[in-house]
Amino acid sequence: MMGWVIPIVILAVLAALPWLVERRRHGVDVFRDQAPGRFAKLSQGVTHYQWLGAARGPVIVCVHGLGTPSPVWYAIAGGLGALGFRVLVYDLYGRGFSDAPHGPQTPAFFNRQLQDLLDHQEIKDDVSLLGYSMGGSIVASFAAKNPDRVSRVILLAGAGMVIRNSRLTELSCNVPFLGDWLFHIVEARRDRRHLRKQLGRQFDIKGITELQLSEYESKGFLRSILSSRRHMLARPLEAEHRMIGRADIPILGIWAEKDEAIPLRSLGTLAQWNRSARQEVISGADHAVPYTHSEDVIGILGDFLLEV
């Protein structure tokens, strides 16, 4: 009988490991006195936001991706400011300095955060929306639901066309409990290892890799990432993109030639869904395009924003 005790205890500790580790992480409120920008108490939680770019001018709202918070826009925001745009960036729930509320991170969940923020900032005019990676899915979903609020949609290596996951990610998303364990322990360790290999590289945004790694120390971050994968990124957004086309909202897709996360064939998929979409490819770029090829991105954005 006693021979079974130790293996059972070991299994219990292993099963509880993700939750034990999570308890040791800090809530983002501990670090908020170090945060740039401001905070808005919205209907689903506190959201951290910043105004960048020009002091006056049309508004462009930039929505970051799955794991990298709003500073991913710093390099591009400077260029947008030079073009005369006021740039609003914010941290999605569970990222950066924003709260990490519980519950499924669905398109409706993120649409509400964006709508709440626009209302909080009393932005009445139409806005341009620029979404990177998962942010591309969010801005497409928002534009499809609120075509009267959106003047342009820009996808930078945007999700929503082609879903491409590893077998480990698929298992994490599709299997309750075991998937949570695999994601929090195995996949998170793999992702941190990949980021550590980037340390020491020169990027357009200083300290971007260190910032990405620090996210893993925040309570609720991994839970939010997994929830977004299970809900926000669960399906292609064909219906939404066809609605954007029917609403005649100008749309631009900017793709990275060597992107392994958002494959280049997304370009062809978007072209099928919306024949009026303008599309550009940045040669030599991978999924880190906002902070490796920011000047190329700004050049393409300038042509599009000033034309439309």
Summary of the structure (lengths in Angstrom):
residues: 308
radius of gyration: 19.7
end to end distance: 75.6
largest distance: 77.2
contacts: 1034
relative contact order: 0.15
helix: 50%
strand: 16%
